[in-house]
Amino acid sequence: GIRVLPCAYQRQYVEWADRGQGSGAPINVFDASSDILTKTTRDDNNKDRLENGNYVETCGNHYVLLVTEDGDATPALITMKATQLKKSRKWNSMLLNLKLKGKNGLFTPPSYSHYYNLKTVKEGNDKGNWYGWEISREETLQDANLYSMAKTFAESVSKGEVKVKYEQEAATSEQTPF
């Protein structure tokens, strides 16, 4: 698995043309406040289709610091969509439900106060098999430099200074990403 410090979260809606149609890059990206899903209908494959034939995917973007065994950290993005949206919501709940006792009682610490381990597990249903995320909380972050780096990254995301650059949609495969 990988060890991360979650720094920020954003939900977005991404409009795609079907594979083999167009450039393979997204047509549009809408923020969480958009009403784009009200303009779609669900097709037989559970895709939210617009009148023009394109589909819209809900994406949960988790901005993290990827922490190596020697303590180095690199900003990264983990996008969860389709079957992984449930995992995204569960992770967000884990972050919001964490309570620590402070001098004024219980409080919710910043998301980057604890390390999380993400690993892939094989999943499937009647439509096929894939690898999905399994997320668990590890110990409290003690490194002041990493805390500062995570806080700065979180602030940059919230100010809109960090933008997701969507590219061609990856083909589905049986390979484990890690």
ZATORRO-382411 format. One line per field, with one value per atom (N, C-alpha, C): x, y, z; residue number from 1; residue in three letters. Coordinates in steps of 0.001 Angstrom, whole numbers, always signed. Atoms other than C-alpha are relative to their C-alpha. Layout:
BEGIN
c1: c(X:...) .
c2: c(Y:...) .
c3: c(Z:...) .
seq: c(NUM:...) .
type: c(ALA:...) .
***
This chain:
BEGIN
c1: c(+807:+0:+854:-676:+867:-408:+261:+1076:-202:+320:-575:-473:+625:-1570:-1049:+1033:-4938:-9:-95:-4830:-1259:+1186:-7946:-847:+932:-10992:-849:+911:-12982:-792:+831:-15883:-133:+178:-16103:-810:+727:-18221:+747:-795:-16311:-823:+726:-17974:+973:-829:-16533:-817:+580:-17246:+331:-288:-17425:+1365:-1310:-14146:-51:-36:-13151:-661:+648:-15127:+819:-725:-13203:+1440:-1429:-9769:+354:-286:-10104:+192:-126:-9670:-1414:+1338:-12570:-532:+661:-15071:-146:+199:-15876:+262:-136:-15123:-853:+919:-17799:+305:-264:-17346:-1230:+1020:-19443:-1313:+1225:-21947:-819:+677:-22923:-1287:+1244:-26404:+25:-135:-25063:-715:+644:-26450:-1517:+1446:-29994:-306:+167:-29446:+336:-366:-28615:-1116:+852:-30512:+912:-817:-29158:-251:+168:-28503:+63:+0:-28475:+1281:-1291:-24815:+242:-87:-25534:+862:-722:-23826:-1003:+834:-25298:+249:-132:-25884:-654:+554:-26375:-729:+727:-28637:+943:-960:-25514:+670:-577:-24589:+1202:-1136:-21642:-493:+373:-21588:+770:-586:-20792:+347:-443:-18748:+214:-273:-18737:+1355:-1348:-15145:+252:-456:-13943:+1500:-1444:-10514:+585:-682:-8376:+1437:-1350:-5286:+767:-754:-2659:+1482:-1454:+981:+320:-445:+2441:+1310:-1148:+4906:+767:-835:+7806:+462:-483:+9356:+1038:-1021:+12201:-535:+613:+9736:-113:+165:+9927:-1458:+1399:+6597:-116:+271:+5270:-1498:+1430:+1938:-519:+598:-390:-1514:+1454:-3986:-500:+675:-6156:-1443:+1353:-9338:-789:+869:-12138:-1308:+1240:-15086:-668:+777:-17736:-105:+137:-17498:+796:-849:-14886:-556:+606:-17152:-455:+403:-18471:+1216:-1231:-14866:+407:-315:-14335:-851:+899:-17384:+376:-396:-16253:+1258:-1233:-12796:-311:+384:-14335:-686:+644:-16481:+1021:-1068:-13400:+698:-688:-11773:-861:+898:-14814:-382:+400:-15622:+1141:-1133:-12117:-83:+58:-12236:+1186:-1091:-9346:-425:+322:-9518:+1022:-850:-8143:-322:+230:-8070:-1422:+1390:-11586:-994:+881:-13041:+362:-239:-13391:+16:-54:-12467:+388:-387:-12014:+1317:-1293:-8328:+29:-122:-7176:+164:-71:-7358:+1422:-1401:-3560:+633:-531:-3202:+414:-297:-2973:+412:-354:-1367:-1132:+955:-3612:+729:-553:-2703:-1056:+892:-4267:+617:-455:-3966:-1117:+1007:-5750:-423:+556:-8017:-846:+781:-9691:-1480:+1432:-13395:-673:+700:-16070:-1493:+1440:-19686:-324:+382:-21662:+480:-497:-20202:+1509:-1446:-16536:+751:-905:-13555:+877:-868:-11374:+693:-664:-9097:-541:+523:-10450:+829:-750:-9177:-508:+293:-9035:+797:-610:-8330:-44:-40:-7197:+841:-730:-6044:+1162:-1175:-2576:+230:-291:-792:-60:+17:-821:+1300:-1170:+1551:+735:-820:+4396:+1022:-1036:+6738:-516:+451:+6354:+207:-244:+7888:-1052:+1044:+5450:-1356:+1256:+2569:-92:-40:+3595:-177:+107:+3966:-1445:+1379:+511:-955:+861:-1096:+108:-220:+446:-672:+629:-729:-1523:+1449:-4258:-482:+374:-4373:+63:-122:-3180:-1183:+1160:-5954:-1247:+1219:-8622:-38:-54:-7453:-152:+135:-7791:+1308:-1315:-4054:+443:-330:-3929:-1154:+1027:-5804:+271:-113:-6485:+65:-94:-5343:-445:+521:-7573:+556:-485:-6147:-862:+714:-7185:-418:+474:-9295:+753:-772:-7275:-914:+752:-8405:-100:+188:-9786:+918:-886:-7335:-62:-48:-6774:+1252:-1251:-3413:-219:+21:-2895:+829:-767:-1838:+1236:-1184:+641:+444) .
c2: c(-1193:+0:+1262:-1295:+3665:+700:-767:+5988:+1453:-1365:+9383:+832:-983:+12505:+713:-687:+13704:+1490:-1449:+17480:+751:-713:+18505:-939:+791:+17160:+944:-736:+18450:-993:+792:+16933:+783:-617:+17625:-940:+764:+16498:+187:-51:+15624:-573:+421:+15423:-646:+764:+12801:-392:+666:+11600:-1477:+1433:+7821:-310:+446:+6004:-163:+66:+6297:+1193:-1210:+9535:+1197:-1205:+12806:-283:+39:+13405:-926:+802:+11256:+864:-931:+14363:+415:-418:+15690:+1165:-1076:+17960:+1218:-1051:+19998:-546:+332:+20020:+1004:-836:+21337:-157:+109:+22160:-553:+666:+20704:+771:-805:+23576:-45:+50:+22833:-828:+761:+21606:-954:+791:+19526:-1348:+1316:+16238:+82:-149:+17638:-12:-29:+17784:-1347:+1318:+14082:-1002:+1159:+10814:-1212:+1194:+7482:-1021:+989:+4959:-1420:+1407:+1132:-415:+297:+1162:+871:-882:+3559:+1230:-1239:+6455:+1132:-1194:+9939:+665:-481:+10989:+1360:-1279:+14480:-217:+97:+15151:-167:+89:+15447:-1375:+1345:+11806:-187:+107:+12606:-438:+393:+11255:+821:-784:+12952:-951:+810:+11260:+885:-668:+12347:-483:+344:+12462:+589:-456:+12683:+145:-267:+14331:+186:-54:+13649:+461:-548:+15847:-478:+626:+14067:+318:+93:+14057:-1484:+1384:+10713:-64:+23:+9869:-1311:+1186:+7486:-520:+611:+5176:+867:-848:+7660:+1384:-1238:+10495:+1108:-1007:+12380:+18:-123:+13690:+690:-555:+14468:+250:-239:+16148:-935:+914:+13802:+165:-31:+13452:-1421:+1287:+10386:+322:-234:+10561:-1287:+1164:+8203:+283:-155:+7694:-1363:+1224:+5109:-824:+874:+2174:+486:-458:+3988:+1231:-1151:+6947:-363:+450:+4910:-4:-16:+4512:+1431:-1413:+8254:+576:-493:+9027:-593:+655:+6502:+664:-651:+8112:+1379:-1323:+11573:-107:+217:+10235:-329:+322:+8774:+1278:-1251:+12211:+892:-885:+14101:-556:+612:+11617:-178:+87:+11644:+1149:-1008:+13471:-177:-5:+14404:+868:-776:+15753:+1119:-1167:+19255:+667:-681:+21715:+524:-466:+22923:-1105:+1122:+19446:-653:+721:+17330:+939:-769:+18722:-920:+722:+17512:+594:-522:+17828:+145:-81:+18745:-1404:+1322:+15867:-550:+425:+15761:-255:+275:+15077:-1456:+1426:+11315:-540:+732:+9020:-971:+1002:+6801:-943:+1003:+3589:-329:+354:+2986:-1170:+1131:-362:-419:+446:-2027:-1420:+1334:-5032:-329:+414:-7045:+45:-109:-6324:-481:+402:-7373:-77:+241:-7814:-751:+762:-9413:+631:-673:-6860:-114:+154:-7644:+117:-112:-7370:+1224:-1156:-4449:+53:-236:-3210:+1293:-1166:-794:+305:-466:+1090:-612:+329:-119:+1001:-1129:+2743:-249:+138:+2576:+1123:-1059:+5191:-629:+438:+4831:+964:-818:+6828:+1499:-1457:+10532:+517:-671:+12753:+740:-653:+13895:+979:-787:+15549:+1413:-1389:+19365:+489:-420:+19854:-567:+605:+17411:+652:-673:+19054:+1340:-1304:+22450:-143:+239:+21068:-373:+418:+19427:+1181:-1163:+22593:+972:-895:+24707:-543:+622:+22232:+116:-118:+22195:+1422:-1396:+26001:+358:-255:+26109:-566:+608:+23738:+831:-741:+25686:+1385:-1299:+28967:-129:+203:+27398:+74:-93:+27513:-1325:+1319:+23779:-432:+392:+22669:-1420:+1344:+19136:+118:+17:+18578:-1384:+1264:+15848:-250:+388:+13973:-1142:+1113:+10988:-966:+963:+8545:-1301:+1242:+5442:-1171:+1224:+2107:-843:+885:-338:-1204:+1162:-3107:-785:+879:-5944:+249:-202:-4575:+783:-722:-3445:+1262:-1229:+229:+93:-39:-390:-1397) .
c3: c(+0:+0:+0:-69:+153:+1287:-1218:+3137:-400:+413:+2760:+1186:-882:+4643:-842:+776:+3314:+323:-203:+2819:-398:+462:+906:-842:+801:-906:-843:+883:-3869:-834:+898:-5744:-1294:+1308:-9463:-883:+999:-12378:-1325:+1227:-15546:-1153:+1198:-18963:-981:+931:-21318:-1222:+1165:-24837:+148:-71:-25232:-601:+483:-25817:-1523:+1454:-29463:-673:+523:-29884:+474:-405:-29856:+391:-321:-28355:+1151:-1192:-25230:+1230:-1128:-23059:+425:-428:-20983:-832:+733:-22679:+915:-999:-19533:+1387:-1416:-15820:+767:-768:-13455:+1482:-1443:-9771:+724:-806:-6961:+56:-73:-7030:-1296:+1291:-10646:+71:+98:-11518:-1207:+1226:-14438:+88:-101:-13080:-188:+234:-13297:-1496:+1453:-17066:-637:+502:-17371:+258:-278:-17575:+114:-249:-16355:-1103:+1068:-19159:+572:-421:-19043:+698:-645:-17936:+1223:-1179:-15030:-234:+295:-16802:-110:+79:-16454:-1355:+1375:-20091:-189:+439:-21434:-1320:+1272:-24436:-1193:+1110:-26642:-98:+36:-25850:+896:-916:-23593:+1371:-1353:-20048:+1024:-1082:-16754:+1144:-1134:-14034:+1216:-1263:-10415:+482:-450:-9159:+1380:-1307:-5572:-62:+97:-5680:+1394:-1299:-2620:-237:+102:-2474:+1224:-1085:-397:-119:+57:+520:+58:+46:-474:+777:-903:+2305:-177:+179:+1663:+1359:-1245:+4249:+708:-630:+4820:+383:-466:+5521:-1027:+1050:+2209:-446:+399:+939:-1348:+1316:-2514:-128:+230:-3327:-1086:+968:-5189:+26:+106:-6287:-163:+149:-5799:-373:+471:-7855:+127:-160:-6908:-723:+760:-9236:-109:+230:-10092:+1280:-1165:-7681:+1204:-1100:-5585:+718:-684:-4687:+1414:-1334:-1759:+935:-802:-534:+323:-195:-974:+1128:-1060:+1173:+1357:-1253:+3792:+571:-447:+3926:+564:-508:+4303:+1355:-1304:+7149:+1073:-957:+8830:+469:-320:+8669:+894:-753:+9982:+1375:-1266:+12743:+988:-917:+14230:+1010:-1063:+17557:+931:-974:+19827:+1174:-1198:+23350:+139:-190:+23733:+1318:-1281:+26586:+139:-34:+25621:-357:+313:+25032:-1324:+1243:+21911:-1198:+1246:+18501:-1152:+1208:+14939:-497:+450:+13978:-1524:+1462:+10449:-592:+645:+7987:-35:+93:+7820:+1373:-1335:+11563:+176:-93:+10932:-1373:+1218:+8394:-337:+469:+6289:-943:+893:+4522:-1042:+1097:+1115:-739:+797:-561:-926:+949:-3424:+327:-187:-3127:-1228:+1158:-5842:+353:-172:-6226:-1281:+1207:-8660:+204:+7:-9580:-1283:+1191:-12401:-1302:+1210:-14846:-174:+151:-14159:+1308:-1149:-11820:-149:-15:-10829:+1352:-1279:-8055:+595:-696:-5490:+1234:-1162:-2477:+1301:-1393:+1105:+830:-717:+3524:+1490:-1459:+7136:+603:-700:+9631:+748:-740:+11068:+1159:-1189:+13757:-279:+42:+14526:-597:+565:+12562:+1114:-1024:+14826:-584:+668:+12280:-316:+177:+12429:-1433:+1384:+8962:-949:+833:+7363:+263:-357:+9238:-732:+665:+7874:-1514:+1433:+4348:-372:+250:+4527:+133:-216:+5899:-1177:+1137:+3118:-1260:+1169:+461:+99:-212:+1948:-278:+230:+1912:-1478:+1444:-1720:-767:+660:-2765:+278:-353:-876:-652:+673:-2478:-1518:+1440:-5942:-754:+643:-6623:-623:+539:-7395:-892:+967:-10505:-493:+553:-11700:-1508:+1457:-15261:-459:+496:-16642:-1379:+1314:-19568:-502:+569:-21580:+1098:-982:-19598:-190:+61:-18745:-326:+306:-20112:+1254:-1154:-17571:-173:+88:-16741:+1296:-1157:-14318:+837:-709:-13185:+1293:-1268:-9610:-166:+194:-9574:+874:-861:-6724:+328) .
seq: c(1:1:1:2:2:2:3:3:3:4:4:4:5:5:5:6:6:6:7:7:7:8:8:8:9:9:9:10:10:10:11:11:11:12:12:12:13:13:13:14:14:14:15:15:15:16:16:16:17:17:17:18:18:18:19:19:19:20:20:20:21:21:21:22:22:22:23:23:23:24:24:24:25:25:25:26:26:26:27:27:27:28:28:28:29:29:29:30:30:30:31:31:31:32:32:32:33:33:33:34:34:34:35:35:35:36:36:36:37:37:37:38:38:38:39:39:39:40:40:40:41:41:41:42:42:42:43:43:43:44:44:44:45:45:45:46:46:46:47:47:47:48:48:48:49:49:49:50:50:50:51:51:51:52:52:52:53:53:53:54:54:54:55:55:55:56:56:56:57:57:57:58:58:58:59:59:59:60:60:60:61:61:61:62:62:62:63:63:63:64:64:64:65:65:65:66:66:66:67:67:67:68:68:68:69:69:69:70:70:70:71:71:71:72:72:72:73:73:73:74:74:74:75:75:75:76:76:76:77:77:77:78:78:78:79:79:79:80:80:80:81:81:81:82:82:82:83:83:83:84:84:84:85:85:85:86:86:86:87:87:87:88:88:88:89:89:89:90:90:90:91:91:91:92:92:92:93:93:93:94:94:94:95:95:95:96:96:96:97:97:97:98:98:98:99:99:99:100:100:100:101:101:101:102:102:102:103:103:103:104:104:104:105:105:105:106:106:106:107:107:107:108:108:108:109:109:109:110:110:110:111:111:111:112:112:112:113:113:113:114:114:114:115:115:115:116:116:116:117:117:117:118:118:118:119:119:119:120:120:120:121:121:121:122:122:122:123:123:123:124:124:124:125:125:125:126:126:126:127:127:127:128:128:128:129:129:129:130:130:130:131:131:131:132:132:132:133:133:133:134:134:134:135:135:135:136:136:136:137:137:137:138:138:138:139:139:139:140:140:140:141:141:141:142:142:142:143:143:143:144:144:144:145:145:145:146:146:146:147:147:147:148:148:148:149:149:149:150:150:150:151:151:151:152:152:152:153:153:153:154:154:154:155:155:155:156:156:156:157:157:157:158:158:158:159:159:159:160:160:160:161:161:161:162:162:162:163:163:163:164:164:164:165:165:165:166:166:166:167:167:167:168:168:168:169:169:169:170:170:170:171:171:171:172:172:172:173:173:173:174:174:174:175:175:175:176:176:176:177:177:177:178:178:178) .
type: c(GLY:GLY:GLY:ILE:ILE:ILE:ARG:ARG:ARG:VAL:VAL:VAL:LEU:LEU:LEU:PRO:PRO:PRO:CYS:CYS:CYS:ALA:ALA:ALA:TYR:TYR:TYR:GLN:GLN:GLN:ARG:ARG:ARG:GLN:GLN:GLN:TYR:TYR:TYR:VAL:VAL:VAL:GLU:GLU:GLU:TRP:TRP:TRP:ALA:ALA:ALA:ASP:ASP:ASP:ARG:ARG:ARG:GLY:GLY:GLY:GLN:GLN:GLN:GLY:GLY:GLY:SER:SER:SER:GLY:GLY:GLY:ALA:ALA:ALA:PRO:PRO:PRO:ILE:ILE:ILE:ASN:ASN:ASN:VAL:VAL:VAL:PHE:PHE:PHE:ASP:ASP:ASP:ALA:ALA:ALA:SER:SER:SER:SER:SER:SER:ASP:ASP:ASP:ILE:ILE:ILE:LEU:LEU:LEU:THR:THR:THR:LYS:LYS:LYS:THR:THR:THR:THR:THR:THR:ARG:ARG:ARG:ASP:ASP:ASP:ASP:ASP:ASP:ASN:ASN:ASN:ASN:ASN:ASN:LYS:LYS:LYS:ASP:ASP:ASP:ARG:ARG:ARG:LEU:LEU:LEU:GLU:GLU:GLU:ASN:ASN:ASN:GLY:GLY:GLY:ASN:ASN:ASN:TYR:TYR:TYR:VAL:VAL:VAL:GLU:GLU:GLU:THR:THR:THR:CYS:CYS:CYS:GLY:GLY:GLY:ASN:ASN:ASN:HIS:HIS:HIS:TYR:TYR:TYR:VAL:VAL:VAL:LEU:LEU:LEU:LEU:LEU:LEU:VAL:VAL:VAL:THR:THR:THR:GLU:GLU:GLU:ASP:ASP:ASP:GLY:GLY:GLY:ASP:ASP:ASP:ALA:ALA:ALA:THR:THR:THR:PRO:PRO:PRO:ALA:ALA:ALA:LEU:LEU:LEU:ILE:ILE:ILE:THR:THR:THR:MET:MET:MET:LYS:LYS:LYS:ALA:ALA:ALA:THR:THR:THR:GLN:GLN:GLN:LEU:LEU:LEU:LYS:LYS:LYS:LYS:LYS:LYS:SER:SER:SER:ARG:ARG:ARG:LYS:LYS:LYS:TRP:TRP:TRP:ASN:ASN:ASN:SER:SER:SER:MET:MET:MET:LEU:LEU:LEU:LEU:LEU:LEU:ASN:ASN:ASN:LEU:LEU:LEU:LYS:LYS:LYS:LEU:LEU:LEU:LYS:LYS:LYS:GLY:GLY:GLY:LYS:LYS:LYS:ASN:ASN:ASN:GLY:GLY:GLY:LEU:LEU:LEU:PHE:PHE:PHE:THR:THR:THR:PRO:PRO:PRO:PRO:PRO:PRO:SER:SER:SER:TYR:TYR:TYR:SER:SER:SER:HIS:HIS:HIS:TYR:TYR:TYR:TYR:TYR:TYR:ASN:ASN:ASN:LEU:LEU:LEU:LYS:LYS:LYS:THR:THR:THR:VAL:VAL:VAL:LYS:LYS:LYS:GLU:GLU:GLU:GLY:GLY:GLY:ASN:ASN:ASN:ASP:ASP:ASP:LYS:LYS:LYS:GLY:GLY:GLY:ASN:ASN:ASN:TRP:TRP:TRP:TYR:TYR:TYR:GLY:GLY:GLY:TRP:TRP:TRP:GLU:GLU:GLU:ILE:ILE:ILE:SER:SER:SER:ARG:ARG:ARG:GLU:GLU:GLU:GLU:GLU:GLU:THR:THR:THR:LEU:LEU:LEU:GLN:GLN:GLN:ASP:ASP:ASP:ALA:ALA:ALA:ASN:ASN:ASN:LEU:LEU:LEU:TYR:TYR:TYR:SER:SER:SER:MET:MET:MET:ALA:ALA:ALA:LYS:LYS:LYS:THR:THR:THR:PHE:PHE:PHE:ALA:ALA:ALA:GLU:GLU:GLU:SER:SER:SER:VAL:VAL:VAL:SER:SER:SER:LYS:LYS:LYS:GLY:GLY:GLY:GLU:GLU:GLU:VAL:VAL:VAL:LYS:LYS:LYS:VAL:VAL:VAL:LYS:LYS:LYS:TYR:TYR:TYR:GLU:GLU:GLU:GLN:GLN:GLN:GLU:GLU:GLU:ALA:ALA:ALA:ALA:ALA:ALA:THR:THR:THR:SER:SER:SER:GLU:GLU:GLU:GLN:GLN:GLN:THR:THR:THR:PRO:PRO:PRO:PHE:PHE:PHE) .
***
